[in-house]
Every structure is written in structure tokens, then in C-alpha cells.
Amino acid sequence: MSVDIKTVKRVARLARIAVSEEDAERMTGELNAILGFVEQLNEVDVSGVEPMTSVIPMEMKKRRDVVTDGNKAADIVANAPATEENFFLVPKVVE
């Protein structure tokens, strides 16, 4: 895949980034180099290679998957102007 100046400008516009003509030319070369490296990586045979989360083998820390209220309800509503039984009270708005 090859990137041209038109593509760089389109991506910049979609990302809402102002890019000058000079920067667009420079980015074209940089993006083509990156895509060339990605194509090179696609040629590597990774069949039989397990996905890793780290370069050294380690057990991931896991917590029990339980539902709790967090035991922080009082802390959460502490700065609210009006609360009742750990719920925020808001004025009723009818228009």
C-alpha cells in the first residue's frame, strides 16, 4: 500500500489537523516507511506463537469478579448539595 499527498491531506482533514504542503510531503514519506515496515511484519510466520502480554513470562494479576456497591456511597455524595439515603436529590424540572 502506498500513501500519496492527497491521502495525507484527507486523513489530516478527517483528524482536524492543519497540514502545510511541506509537511504533507514529509508525512507521505514517513507514512510510506511505516506501512512498508508493517508489510514486512506481515511476512513473518507466527503460526504456533502464543500471544503475549509481556516479553517475559508472568502471571497476570487478577481480582475476583464480584459485584459490590464499592462501599463508597457516602464519600460519593459527600459534596452534593442535597442527598437522601445516599442518592442525589435534584429539583424537578417541568417545562
Rosetta blueprint (number, residue, H / E / L):
1 M L
2 S L
3 V L
4 D L
5 I H
6 K H
7 T H
8 V H
9 K H
10 R H
11 V H
12 A H
13 R H
14 L H
15 A L
16 R L
17 I L
18 A L
19 V L
20 S L
21 E H
22 E H
23 D H
24 A H
25 E H
26 R H
27 M H
28 T H
29 G H
30 E H
31 L H
32 N H
33 A H
34 I H
35 L H
36 G H
37 F H
38 V H
39 E H
40 Q H
41 L H
42 N H
43 E L
44 V L
45 D L
46 V L
47 S L
48 G L
49 V L
50 E L
51 P L
52 M L
53 T L
54 S L
55 V L
56 I L
57 P L
58 M L
59 E L
60 M L
61 K L
62 K L
63 R L
64 R L
65 D L
66 V L
67 V L
68 T L
69 D L
70 G L
71 N L
72 K L
73 A H
74 A H
75 D H
76 I H
77 V L
78 A L
79 N L
80 A L
81 P L
82 A L
83 T E
84 E E
85 E L
86 N L
87 F E
88 F E
89 L L
90 V L
91 P L
92 K L
93 V L
94 V L
95 E L
